[in-house]
Amino acid sequence: MSRLNAPLENLLAKYEPGTVAPGMDSRFQMIIVAGKRTKQLLQGAESRIEADLHRRKRTSIALEEVKRGLVRFSEPS
């Protein structure tokens, strides 16, 4: 399987099971926030971590940002 078609589990594999980003209740919530952050990165937003955009996918950058607590989010009411 190519890196382009890697399942989400492969992207999350480097994160410890049972842990989520600061302020989040579940991995599902983390994925939703990371997905929205990925869209921002694809639309030209600057990365909040030092990352080579030619070597790393926007999805992995977004997940790292979320995991470090660098992405602000609010829960819908």
C-alpha positions in Angstrom: 0.0 0.0 0.0 1.4 3.4 -0.9 1.9 6.2 1.6 -0.9 8.2 -0.2 -3.4 5.5 0.6 -2.3 4.8 4.1 -5.3 4.2 6.4 -5.9 6.6 9.3 -4.7 4.0 11.7 -1.2 4.2 10.3 -1.2 7.9 10.8 -2.3 7.5 14.4 0.0 4.5 15.1 2.8 6.7 16.3 0.6 8.1 19.0 0.2 6.2 22.2 -3.1 4.3 22.4 -5.6 5.7 24.8 -4.1 9.2 24.7 -5.7 12.2 23.0 -4.8 15.8 22.6 -5.0 18.2 25.5 -8.6 19.3 26.2 -10.1 16.5 24.0 -12.3 13.7 25.2 -11.8 11.2 22.4 -9.7 10.2 19.4 -12.7 10.9 17.2 -12.8 14.5 18.3 -9.0 14.7 17.7 -9.5 13.4 14.1 -12.3 15.9 13.4 -10.2 18.9 14.6 -7.2 17.6 12.7 -9.2 17.2 9.6 -10.4 20.8 9.8 -6.8 21.9 10.5 -5.7 20.0 7.4 -8.1 21.9 5.3 -6.7 25.2 6.7 -3.2 24.1 5.8 -4.2 23.0 2.3 -5.8 26.5 1.8 -2.5 28.2 2.7 -2.5 28.6 6.5 1.0 28.6 8.1 2.1 25.5 10.0 2.4 26.0 13.8 5.3 23.6 14.0 8.5 23.5 12.1 7.8 21.1 9.3 9.2 20.6 5.8 6.0 20.8 3.6 7.8 19.0 0.8 8.5 16.0 3.0 5.5 15.7 5.3 1.8 15.5 4.4 -0.5 18.2 5.7 -2.5 15.6 7.6 0.5 14.5 9.7 1.4 18.1 10.4 -2.2 18.8 11.5 -2.3 15.8 13.7 1.0 16.8 15.3 -0.3 20.3 15.9 -3.4 19.0 17.5 -1.5 16.5 19.6 0.7 19.3 20.9 -2.3 21.4 21.8 -1.5 24.1 19.3 -4.9 24.1 17.6 -7.7 26.0 19.4 -11.2 24.5 19.1 -14.6 24.9 20.6 -17.4 22.3 21.0 -20.7 23.1 19.4 -23.4 23.9 21.9 
